[in-house]
Amino acid sequence: MFGKTRQLLFSACIRSPVCRRYVPKLIKRSYASQAINQMLLLQQMDICADQPSRALVIGVYADEEDKNDAGILTPAGWRYNLQKTNGRLIEVLRMSGPMPKRGEARLLFAVEPERIPYYSVVAVVGLGKECLGYNPYEVLDEQKEAIRRSVAAACRILAELDTDRIEVENCGHAESAAEGAALGIWLYQELRDPKSRIFVPAIDLYATKDEVCDIEGWRIGLQKAAAQNLTRQLQEMPSNLLTPTAFAQNVVEVLCKSGVNVEVKVEGWAESQSMHAFLAVGKASCEPPIFLELSYYGTCAEERPIVLVGQGITYDAGGLCLKKKKELFNMRGDMTGAAVVVATCRAVAGLRLPVNIRGLIPLCENVVGCNSFRPGDMVKSMNGKTIEVQCTDHEDVLVLADALLYAQNFCPKCIIDIGTCSGYMRQSLDEAACGVFTNSEILWQQIKHASMHTGDRVWRFPLWNFYSKAVRAGGRSDVQNYGSGRGGRPCKAAAFLREFVPCGQWMHIDATNVMVTNGIDFEYLRRGMAGRPTRTLIEFIAQTICKDTAPKMGK
């Protein structure tokens, strides 16, 4: 006979409005024994049980080259294995085949002995060997990157199963686990029909009473991931919706809630500042150019700020030197630098870092029109230097030049500009790293150290006088926006910008090659816009104010 528990469950199912629909069909099939009838009804009613759709992500260490490695669960995973599954989880995992590798996840269903388990599915992710750490040849913390990749892979699979809630253990580093989870489940679907949107589960940190919970590291990881997702969101927005004016409106809505002051300066203000290089680029568009100035004060007002300059060309058709058809589709992301600056300012404010930040964002469109600037035109920058326009498709440096000169007004600690200045970066580095050009060894060591932790790496390119001579070679002007000679286009773009940084520490980040991702190389980034190098820039700013971790210049 049935026990009291099954009778109660049977009564609850009969009372359920969902199950009542099936009762008439089941009554038609009756047997002499009442027990058999109840058994049949309960078997049918099991599908109507309202089981909680929760998932747990835990890690396992194993040698990827040894298929017979039995694997070692993380401390949190081992406690769950003993306390909740009575050791069944590790047995099932070992019977399911070789241990998952880095970037892989193994799903185990109903490993808890309860009839209705608290976690309906457990995802075991591969973390590689326990001894993973900083690899000087890869310039990467491999343990943190393995956590990001594996946790993201697990969360994406669980999201496809319509899981309502995913709890992730720290896997040895809560910040990296939070980054992987939040980046992995994000996708741009604002313009889709709400009924056809992919469900995005809630994520949380898994912890028990008998262990130390790194909730602060988890919070920092979520802030960094949210910043990169904001960059991706702005990059993905179509250019007919995200015009310079619409971009400014979005920035005001996002940043004013975070305690960042936003000043919107119009075309007349730019003319009064003699920003003729910037204004020349946007002449052809019916959308007026806009200049944004962001201010965040995390410490005393007398402290010199870090100035961030973001290239904000909301669509780049190349002007009269029109781009090729296959290049035009992704040119809505030519405002990557501006999006990175906005997201970084929000993250710095959210983390309440004790630093002053100034963000400068020149916004315009580079399209074809009756008023387009032309190859051979001469324009003057704020400092009076004459620039010869050799190619209208290399307008990025023109927009940044006036912003770099304007940045000198704030007596900055350092100036960092982010842009997408040369497509030839793809041939140099592919998606592996951003290109960095700087006149300061200290800034280079700091940004390299930051990228090592975030997994969003950078690589330094030369800023030699050879390239400066190439952009000064024209006899009719002070500088040229393309320069003479063959090749070296990224270096010439940086050399051009150097002409407009008269003094102080300066760093140029070229993010052209990391603007778009194929969705394969990094498990935590879906195909499309990547949002890089947002997390690296946030980590860089955090390390500049931490005297213990910031690299020092040698004697």
KACORJO-V225082 format. One record per pair of residues at least 12 apart in sequence whose C-alpha atoms are under 10 Angstrom apart, sorted by the first residue. I is the first residue (numbers start at 1). J is the second residue. Records with the same first field share a line. If there is no record, write none. Layout:
I=J + J
This chain:
1=34 + 35 + 36 + 38 + 39
2=35 + 38 + 39
6=38 + 39 + 42
7=38 + 42
9=42 + 45 + 46 + 49
10=38 + 39 + 41 + 42 + 43 + 45 + 46
11=42
12=45 + 49
13=41 + 42 + 44 + 45 + 46 + 48 + 49
14=41 + 42 + 45
16=45 + 48 + 49
18=45 + 48 + 49
19=44 + 45 + 46 + 47 + 48 + 49
20=45
22=41 + 44 + 45 + 48
23=41 + 44 + 45
26=40 + 41 + 44
27=41
29=41
49=116
50=116
51=116 + 117 + 118 + 119 + 120
52=116 + 117 + 118 + 119 + 120 + 163 + 164 + 165
53=117 + 118 + 119 + 120 + 121 + 161 + 162 + 163 + 164 + 165 + 166 + 201
54=117 + 118 + 119 + 120 + 121 + 122 + 158 + 162 + 163 + 164 + 165 + 166 + 167 + 201 + 202
55=107 + 109 + 118 + 119 + 120 + 121 + 122 + 123 + 154 + 155 + 158 + 159 + 163 + 164 + 165 + 166 + 167 + 168 + 203
56=77 + 107 + 108 + 118 + 119 + 120 + 121 + 122 + 123 + 124 + 154 + 155 + 158 + 165 + 166 + 167 + 168 + 169 + 203 + 204 + 205 + 206
57=77 + 105 + 106 + 107 + 121 + 122 + 123 + 124 + 125 + 150 + 151 + 154 + 155 + 158 + 166 + 167 + 168 + 169 + 170 + 171 + 177 + 181 + 205 + 206
58=73 + 74 + 75 + 76 + 77 + 78 + 80 + 105 + 122 + 123 + 124 + 125 + 126 + 127 + 150 + 151 + 154 + 167 + 168 + 169 + 170 + 171 + 206
59=71 + 72 + 73 + 74 + 75 + 76 + 77 + 78 + 100 + 105 + 123 + 124 + 125 + 126 + 127 + 128 + 147 + 150 + 151 + 168 + 169 + 170 + 171 + 172
60=72 + 73 + 74 + 75 + 77 + 78 + 90 + 93 + 99 + 100 + 101 + 102 + 105 + 124 + 125 + 126 + 127 + 128 + 129 + 130 + 171
61=73 + 74 + 99 + 100 + 101 + 102 + 125 + 126 + 127 + 128 + 129 + 130 + 131 + 171
62=98 + 99 + 100 + 101 + 102 + 126 + 127 + 128 + 129 + 130
63=99 + 100 + 101 + 126 + 127 + 128 + 129 + 130
64=98 + 99 + 100 + 101 + 102 + 126 + 127 + 128 + 129
65=101 + 128
66=98 + 99
67=97 + 98 + 99 + 100
68=94 + 97 + 98 + 99
69=94 + 98 + 99
70=90 + 91 + 93 + 94 + 95 + 97 + 98 + 99
71=90 + 93 + 94 + 98 + 99 + 100 + 126 + 128 + 129
72=90 + 99 + 129 + 130
73=90 + 124 + 125 + 126 + 127 + 171
74=127 + 130 + 169 + 170 + 171 + 172
75=169 + 170 + 171 + 172 + 211
76=169 + 170 + 171 + 172 + 206 + 207 + 208 + 210 + 211
77=89 + 90 + 124 + 169 + 170 + 171
78=90
79=208 + 210 + 211
80=112 + 207 + 208
81=111 + 112
83=112
84=111 + 112 + 113 + 114 + 117 + 118
85=110 + 111 + 112 + 113 + 114 + 117
86=111 + 112 + 113
87=111 + 112
88=111 + 112 + 113
89=108 + 109 + 110 + 111 + 112 + 122 + 124
90=111 + 124
91=111
92=108 + 109 + 111
93=106 + 107 + 108 + 111 + 124
96=108
99=124 + 125 + 126 + 127 + 128
100=124 + 125 + 126 + 127 + 128 + 150
101=125 + 126 + 127 + 128 + 129 + 146 + 150
102=125 + 126 + 127 + 128 + 129 + 142 + 143 + 145 + 146 + 147 + 148 + 149 + 150 + 151 + 153
103=125 + 126 + 127 + 128 + 145 + 146 + 147 + 148 + 149 + 150 + 151 + 152 + 153 + 154 + 522 + 523 + 524
104=123 + 124 + 125 + 126 + 127 + 146 + 149 + 150 + 151 + 152 + 153 + 154 + 523
105=122 + 123 + 124 + 125 + 126 + 127 + 149 + 150 + 151 + 152 + 153 + 154 + 155 + 157
106=122 + 123 + 124 + 125 + 126 + 153 + 154 + 157
107=121 + 122 + 123 + 124 + 125 + 154 + 157 + 158
108=120 + 121 + 122 + 123 + 124
109=121 + 122 + 123
110=122
119=165 + 166 + 167
120=163
121=158 + 163 + 166
122=154 + 158 + 166 + 167
123=150 + 151 + 153 + 154 + 155 + 157 + 158 + 166 + 168
124=150 + 151 + 154
125=146 + 147 + 149 + 150 + 151 + 152 + 153 + 154 + 171
126=146 + 147 + 149 + 150 + 151 + 154 + 171
127=142 + 143 + 144 + 145 + 146 + 147 + 148 + 149 + 150 + 151 + 171 + 172
128=142 + 143 + 146 + 147 + 150
129=143 + 146
130=143 + 172
131=143
132=144 + 146
133=145 + 146
134=452 + 453
135=452
136=452
138=452 + 457
139=448 + 449 + 451 + 452 + 453 + 455 + 457 + 458 + 459
140=448 + 449 + 450 + 451 + 452 + 453 + 454 + 455 + 456 + 457
141=451 + 452 + 453 + 454 + 455
142=452 + 453 + 455
143=171 + 172 + 173 + 176 + 453
144=171 + 172 + 173 + 174 + 175 + 176 + 177 + 179 + 180 + 452 + 453 + 454 + 455
145=176 + 177 + 179 + 180 + 452 + 453 + 454 + 455 + 456 + 522
146=171 + 176 + 177 + 180 + 455
147=170 + 171 + 172 + 173 + 174 + 175 + 176 + 177 + 178 + 179 + 180 + 181
148=171 + 173 + 175 + 176 + 177 + 178 + 179 + 180 + 181 + 182 + 183 + 184 + 454 + 455 + 522 + 523 + 524
149=176 + 177 + 179 + 180 + 181 + 183 + 184 + 521 + 522 + 523 + 524 + 525
150=171 + 177 + 180 + 181 + 184 + 523 + 524
151=168 + 169 + 170 + 171 + 176 + 177 + 178 + 179 + 180 + 181 + 182 + 183 + 184 + 523 + 524
152=177 + 178 + 179 + 180 + 181 + 182 + 183 + 184 + 185 + 522 + 523 + 524 + 525
153=180 + 181 + 184 + 185 + 522 + 523 + 524 + 525
154=166 + 168 + 180 + 181 + 184 + 185 + 523 + 524
155=167 + 168 + 180 + 181 + 182 + 183 + 184 + 185 + 200 + 201 + 203 + 524
156=181 + 182 + 183 + 184 + 185 + 186 + 200 + 201 + 523 + 524 + 526
157=184 + 185
158=185 + 200 + 201
159=184 + 185 + 198 + 199 + 200 + 201 + 202
160=185 + 198 + 199 + 200 + 201
161=199 + 201
162=198 + 199 + 200 + 201
163=199 + 200 + 201 + 202
164=199 + 200 + 201 + 202 + 203
165=200 + 201 + 202 + 203 + 204
166=181 + 201 + 202 + 203 + 204 + 205 + 206
167=181 + 202 + 203 + 204 + 205 + 206 + 207
168=181 + 203 + 204 + 205 + 206 + 207
169=204 + 205 + 206 + 207 + 208 + 213 + 218
170=205 + 206 + 207 + 213 + 214 + 215 + 217 + 218
172=214
173=214 + 217 + 218 + 221
174=205 + 206 + 213 + 214 + 215 + 216 + 217 + 218 + 219 + 220 + 221 + 222
175=214 + 215 + 216 + 217 + 218 + 219 + 220 + 221 + 222 + 223 + 224 + 225 + 454
176=217 + 218 + 220 + 221 + 222 + 224 + 225 + 453 + 454 + 455
177=205 + 217 + 218 + 221 + 222
178=203 + 204 + 205 + 217 + 218 + 219 + 220 + 221 + 222 + 223 + 224 + 225
179=218 + 219 + 220 + 221 + 222 + 223 + 224 + 225 + 226 + 228 + 454 + 524 + 535
180=221 + 222 + 225 + 523 + 524 + 525
181=202 + 203 + 204 + 221 + 222 + 225 + 524
182=201 + 202 + 203 + 204 + 221 + 222 + 223 + 224 + 225 + 226 + 228 + 229 + 524
183=222 + 224 + 225 + 226 + 227 + 228 + 229 + 523 + 524 + 525 + 526 + 530
184=225 + 229 + 522 + 523 + 524 + 525 + 526
185=198 + 199 + 200 + 201 + 202 + 203 + 524 + 525 + 526
186=198 + 200 + 201 + 225 + 226 + 229 + 232 + 233 + 524 + 525 + 526
187=200 + 229 + 232 + 233 + 236 + 525 + 526 + 527 + 528 + 529
188=229 + 232 + 233 + 234 + 235 + 236 + 237 + 526 + 528 + 529
189=233 + 236 + 237
190=233 + 237
191=237 + 238
203=222
204=218 + 222
205=218 + 219
219=351
220=347 + 350 + 351
221=535
222=347
223=343 + 344 + 346 + 347 + 348 + 350 + 351 + 535 + 538
224=343 + 344 + 346 + 347 + 348 + 350 + 351 + 454 + 534 + 535 + 536 + 537 + 538 + 539
225=347 + 531 + 534 + 535
226=343 + 346 + 347 + 534 + 535
227=339 + 340 + 341 + 342 + 343 + 344 + 345 + 346 + 347 + 348 + 350 + 531 + 534 + 535 + 538
228=339 + 340 + 343 + 344 + 347 + 530 + 531 + 532 + 533 + 534 + 535 + 536 + 538
229=343 + 525 + 529 + 530 + 531 + 532 + 534
230=254 + 339 + 340 + 342 + 343 + 344 + 346 + 531 + 534
231=333 + 335 + 336 + 337 + 338 + 339 + 340 + 341 + 342 + 343 + 344 + 529 + 530 + 531 + 532 + 533 + 534
232=333 + 336 + 339 + 340 + 343 + 515 + 516 + 525 + 528 + 529 + 530 + 531 + 532 + 534
233=339 + 529 + 530 + 531
234=247 + 250 + 251 + 314 + 332 + 333 + 335 + 336 + 338 + 339 + 340 + 342 + 343 + 529 + 531
235=314 + 330 + 331 + 332 + 333 + 334 + 335 + 336 + 337 + 338 + 339 + 340 + 515 + 516 + 528 + 529 + 530 + 531
236=330 + 332 + 333 + 528 + 529 + 530 + 531
237=314 + 332 + 333
238=314 + 315 + 329 + 330 + 331 + 332 + 333
239=313 + 314 + 315 + 316 + 331 + 332 + 333 + 334 + 335 + 365
240=314 + 315 + 332
241=314
242=314 + 315 + 332
243=287 + 288 + 289 + 313 + 314 + 315 + 332 + 363 + 364 + 365
244=287 + 288 + 289 + 290 + 291 + 292 + 312 + 313 + 314 + 315 + 335 + 362 + 363 + 364 + 365
245=264 + 266 + 287 + 288 + 289 + 290 + 291 + 363 + 364
246=314
247=290 + 292 + 312 + 314 + 335 + 338 + 339 + 363
248=262 + 263 + 264 + 265 + 290 + 291 + 292 + 361 + 363
249=264
251=264 + 292 + 294 + 339 + 342 + 343 + 346
252=264 + 292 + 294 + 342
254=342 + 343 + 346
255=294 + 295 + 296 + 342 + 343 + 345 + 346 + 347 + 349
256=294 + 346
257=346
258=296 + 345 + 346 + 347 + 348 + 349 + 350
259=295 + 296 + 297 + 298 + 345 + 346 + 349 + 350 + 352
260=294 + 295 + 296 + 297 + 298 + 342 + 345 + 346 + 348 + 349 + 350 + 357 + 358
261=293 + 294 + 295 + 296 + 297 + 358 + 359
262=292 + 293 + 294 + 295 + 296 + 359
263=291 + 292 + 293 + 294 + 295 + 360
264=290 + 291 + 292 + 293 + 294 + 361
265=289 + 290 + 291 + 292 + 293 + 362
266=288 + 289 + 290 + 291 + 292 + 363
267=279 + 282 + 288 + 289 + 290 + 291
268=289 + 290
269=290 + 291
270=289 + 290 + 291 + 362 + 382 + 402
271=382
273=381 + 382 + 402 + 406
274=380 + 381 + 382 + 383 + 384 + 402
275=379 + 380 + 381 + 382 + 383 + 384 + 398 + 399 + 401 + 402 + 403 + 405 + 406
276=378 + 379 + 380 + 381 + 382 + 384 + 398 + 399 + 402
277=378 + 379 + 380 + 381 + 382 + 386 + 387 + 389 + 395 + 397 + 398 + 399 + 400 + 401 + 402 + 403
278=290 + 291 + 362 + 363 + 364 + 379 + 380 + 381 + 382 + 395 + 396 + 397 + 398 + 399 + 400 + 401 + 402 + 403
279=362 + 363 + 364 + 373 + 379 + 381 + 398 + 399 + 402
280=364 + 366 + 371 + 372 + 373 + 374 + 377 + 378 + 379 + 380 + 395 + 398 + 399
281=313 + 318 + 319 + 364 + 365 + 366 + 367 + 371 + 372 + 373 + 374 + 392 + 393 + 394 + 395 + 396 + 398 + 399
282=313 + 319 + 363 + 364 + 365 + 366 + 367 + 368 + 371 + 372 + 373 + 395 + 399
283=364 + 365 + 366 + 367 + 368 + 369 + 370 + 371 + 372 + 373
284=319 + 320 + 364 + 365 + 366 + 367 + 368 + 369 + 370 + 371 + 372 + 373
285=319 + 364 + 365 + 366 + 367 + 368 + 369 + 370 + 371 + 372
286=364 + 365 + 367 + 369 + 371
287=363 + 364 + 365
288=363 + 364 + 365
289=312 + 313 + 362 + 363 + 364 + 365
290=312 + 361 + 362 + 363 + 364
291=312 + 360 + 361 + 362 + 363 + 364 + 403
292=310 + 312 + 338 + 359 + 360 + 361 + 362 + 363
293=308 + 309 + 358 + 359 + 360 + 361 + 362
294=307 + 308 + 341 + 342 + 345 + 357 + 358 + 359 + 360 + 361
295=307 + 345 + 356 + 357 + 358 + 359 + 360
296=345 + 346 + 348 + 349 + 352 + 353 + 354 + 355 + 356 + 357 + 358 + 359
297=349 + 352 + 353 + 354 + 355 + 356 + 357 + 358
298=348 + 349 + 351 + 352 + 353 + 354 + 355 + 356 + 357
299=352 + 353 + 354 + 355 + 356 + 357
300=354 + 355 + 356
301=355 + 356
302=356
303=355 + 356 + 411 + 412 + 413
304=355 + 356 + 357 + 358 + 410 + 411 + 412 + 413 + 414
305=355 + 356 + 357 + 358 + 359 + 410 + 411 + 412 + 413 + 414 + 415
306=355 + 356 + 357 + 358 + 359 + 407 + 410 + 411 + 412 + 413 + 414 + 415 + 416 + 541 + 544
307=341 + 356 + 357 + 358 + 359 + 360 + 404 + 407 + 408 + 410 + 411 + 412 + 413 + 414 + 415 + 416 + 417 + 506
308=337 + 338 + 340 + 341 + 342 + 344 + 345 + 357 + 358 + 359 + 360 + 361 + 403 + 404 + 407 + 412 + 414 + 415 + 416 + 417 + 418 + 507 + 537
309=337 + 338 + 340 + 341 + 358 + 359 + 360 + 361 + 362 + 400 + 403 + 404 + 406 + 407 + 415 + 416 + 417 + 418 + 419 + 508
310=335 + 336 + 337 + 338 + 339 + 340 + 341 + 342 + 359 + 360 + 361 + 362 + 363 + 399 + 400 + 403 + 404 + 416 + 417 + 418 + 419 + 420 + 509
311=334 + 335 + 336 + 337 + 338 + 339 + 340 + 341 + 360 + 361 + 362 + 363 + 364 + 396 + 397 + 398 + 399 + 400 + 403 + 417 + 418 + 419 + 420 + 421
312=333 + 334 + 335 + 336 + 337 + 338 + 339 + 341 + 360 + 361 + 362 + 363 + 364 + 365 + 396 + 399 + 400 + 418 + 419 + 420
313=331 + 332 + 333 + 334 + 335 + 336 + 337 + 338 + 361 + 362 + 363 + 364 + 365 + 366 + 395 + 396 + 399 + 419 + 420
314=331 + 332 + 333 + 334 + 335 + 336 + 338 + 363 + 364 + 365 + 366
315=328 + 329 + 330 + 331 + 332 + 333 + 334 + 335 + 363 + 364 + 365 + 366 + 367
316=328 + 329 + 330 + 331 + 332 + 333 + 334 + 335 + 364 + 365 + 366 + 367 + 368 + 393 + 394 + 395 + 396
317=329 + 331 + 332 + 334 + 365 + 366 + 367 + 368 + 392 + 393
318=331 + 365 + 366 + 367 + 368 + 391 + 392 + 393 + 394 + 395
319=365 + 366 + 367 + 368 + 369 + 372 + 373 + 374 + 375 + 391 + 392 + 393 + 394 + 395
320=366 + 367 + 368 + 369 + 372 + 373 + 374 + 375 + 391 + 392 + 393
321=367 + 368 + 374 + 375 + 390 + 391 + 392 + 393 + 394
322=366 + 367 + 368 + 391 + 392 + 393
323=393
327=423
330=515 + 516 + 528 + 529
331=515
332=365 + 529
333=420 + 512 + 515 + 516 + 529 + 530 + 531
334=365 + 396 + 419 + 420 + 421 + 511 + 512 + 515
335=361 + 362 + 363 + 364 + 365 + 396 + 418 + 419 + 420 + 515
336=418 + 419 + 420 + 511 + 512 + 514 + 515 + 529 + 530 + 531 + 532 + 533 + 534
337=361 + 417 + 418 + 419 + 420 + 509 + 510 + 511 + 512 + 515 + 531 + 532 + 533 + 534
338=359 + 360 + 361 + 362 + 363 + 417 + 418 + 419
339=361 + 418 + 531 + 532 + 534
340=418 + 419 + 531 + 532 + 533 + 534 + 535 + 537 + 538
341=358 + 359 + 360 + 361 + 416 + 417 + 418 + 534 + 537 + 538
342=359 + 360 + 361 + 534
343=531 + 534 + 535 + 537 + 538
344=357 + 359 + 533 + 534 + 535 + 536 + 537 + 538 + 539 + 541
345=357 + 358 + 359 + 538
346=538
347=534 + 535 + 538
348=538 + 539 + 541 + 542
351=538 + 542
353=538 + 541 + 542 + 545
354=541 + 542 + 545 + 546
355=541 + 542 + 544 + 545
356=412 + 413
357=412 + 413 + 541
358=407 + 410 + 412 + 415
359=407 + 415 + 416 + 417
360=400 + 403 + 404 + 406 + 407 + 417
361=399 + 400 + 403 + 417
362=399 + 400 + 402 + 403
363=399
364=399
366=392 + 393 + 395 + 396
367=392 + 393
372=392
373=389 + 391 + 392
374=389 + 390 + 391 + 392
375=388 + 389 + 390 + 391 + 392 + 393
376=388 + 389 + 390 + 391 + 392 + 480
377=389 + 390 + 391 + 392
378=390 + 476 + 477 + 480
379=398 + 477
380=398 + 402 + 477 + 478
381=398 + 399 + 401 + 402 + 403 + 405 + 500
382=401 + 402 + 403 + 404 + 405 + 406 + 500
383=401 + 402 + 405 + 406 + 500 + 502
384=478
385=477 + 478 + 479 + 499 + 500
386=476 + 477 + 478 + 479 + 480
387=471 + 472 + 474 + 476 + 477 + 478 + 479 + 480 + 481 + 496
388=471 + 472 + 474 + 475 + 476 + 477 + 478 + 479 + 480 + 481 + 482 + 483
389=477 + 479 + 480 + 481 + 482 + 483
390=480 + 481 + 482 + 483 + 484
391=480 + 481 + 482 + 483
392=481 + 482
393=421 + 422 + 481 + 482
394=421 + 422 + 481 + 482 + 493
395=421 + 481 + 482
396=419 + 420 + 421 + 422 + 481 + 493
397=419 + 420 + 421 + 422 + 481 + 482 + 493 + 494 + 495 + 496 + 497
398=480 + 481 + 493 + 496 + 497
399=419
400=417 + 418 + 419 + 421 + 497 + 500
401=496 + 497 + 498 + 499 + 500 + 501
402=497 + 500
403=417 + 500
404=416 + 417 + 497 + 498 + 499 + 500 + 501 + 502 + 506
405=497 + 499 + 500 + 501 + 502
406=500 + 501
407=501
408=500 + 501 + 502 + 503 + 504
411=504
412=504 + 505 + 506
413=504 + 505 + 506
414=440 + 443 + 503 + 504 + 505 + 506 + 507
415=438 + 501 + 504 + 505 + 506 + 507 + 508
416=438 + 443 + 505 + 506 + 507 + 508 + 509 + 537
417=497 + 506 + 507 + 508 + 509 + 510
418=436 + 507 + 508 + 509 + 510 + 511 + 512 + 533 + 537
419=508 + 509 + 510 + 511 + 512
420=490 + 509 + 510 + 511 + 512 + 513 + 514 + 515
421=489 + 490 + 491 + 492 + 493 + 494 + 509 + 510 + 511 + 512 + 513
422=488 + 489 + 490 + 491 + 492 + 493 + 494 + 510 + 511 + 512 + 513
423=489 + 490 + 510 + 511 + 512 + 513
424=487 + 488 + 489 + 490 + 512 + 513
425=488 + 489 + 490 + 491 + 510 + 511 + 512 + 513 + 514
426=511 + 512 + 513 + 514 + 515
427=513
428=490 + 513
429=458 + 459 + 513 + 514
430=512 + 513 + 514 + 517
431=456 + 457 + 511 + 512 + 513 + 514 + 515 + 516 + 517 + 518 + 521 + 522 + 530
432=455 + 456 + 457 + 458 + 459 + 513 + 514 + 521 + 522
433=451 + 455 + 456 + 457 + 458 + 459 + 460 + 510 + 511 + 513 + 514 + 532 + 533
434=451 + 456 + 457 + 458 + 459 + 460 + 461 + 509 + 510 + 511 + 512 + 513 + 514 + 515 + 532 + 533
435=457 + 458 + 459 + 460 + 461 + 490 + 491 + 508 + 509 + 510 + 511 + 512 + 513 + 514
436=448 + 458 + 459 + 460 + 461 + 462 + 463 + 490 + 491 + 494 + 507 + 508 + 509 + 510 + 511
437=459 + 460 + 461 + 462 + 463 + 464 + 490 + 491 + 493 + 494 + 495 + 498 + 506 + 507 + 508 + 509 + 510
438=460 + 461 + 462 + 463 + 494 + 495 + 498 + 505 + 506 + 507 + 508 + 509
439=462 + 463 + 464 + 498 + 503 + 504 + 505 + 506 + 507 + 508
440=504 + 505 + 506 + 507 + 553
441=505 + 551 + 552 + 553 + 554
442=505 + 544 + 550 + 551 + 552 + 553 + 554
443=505 + 506 + 507 + 540 + 544 + 550 + 551 + 552 + 553
444=458 + 459 + 460 + 506 + 507 + 551
445=540 + 550 + 551 + 552 + 553
446=539 + 540 + 541 + 543 + 544 + 549 + 550 + 551 + 552
447=459 + 460 + 507 + 536 + 537 + 538 + 539 + 540 + 541 + 543 + 544 + 550 + 551
448=460 + 536 + 540 + 551
449=536 + 539 + 540 + 543 + 549 + 550 + 551
450=535 + 536 + 537 + 538 + 539 + 540 + 541 + 542 + 543 + 544 + 549 + 550
451=533 + 535 + 536 + 537 + 538 + 539 + 540
452=536 + 539
453=535 + 536 + 539 + 540
454=533 + 534 + 535 + 536 + 537 + 538 + 539 + 540
455=522 + 533 + 535 + 536
456=514 + 532 + 533 + 534 + 535 + 536 + 537
457=532 + 533 + 536
458=509 + 510 + 511 + 533 + 536
459=509
460=509
461=490 + 491 + 494
462=488 + 490 + 491 + 492 + 494 + 495
463=490 + 491 + 492 + 493 + 494 + 495 + 498
464=491 + 492 + 494 + 495
465=492 + 495
466=491 + 492 + 495
467=483 + 484 + 485 + 488 + 489 + 490 + 491 + 492 + 493 + 494 + 495 + 496
468=483 + 491 + 492 + 493 + 494 + 495 + 496 + 497 + 498 + 499
469=483 + 484 + 492 + 495 + 496
470=482 + 483 + 484 + 485 + 486 + 488 + 492 + 495 + 496
471=483 + 484 + 485 + 492 + 493 + 495 + 496 + 499
472=484 + 495 + 496 + 499
473=485
478=499
479=496 + 499
480=492 + 493 + 496
481=493 + 495 + 496 + 497
482=496
483=495 + 496
490=510 + 512
491=510
493=508 + 510
494=507 + 508 + 509 + 510
495=508
509=533 + 537
510=533
511=531 + 532 + 533
512=532
513=532
514=529 + 530 + 531 + 532 + 533
515=528 + 529 + 530 + 531 + 532 + 533
516=528 + 529 + 530 + 531 + 532
517=529 + 530 + 531 + 532
518=530
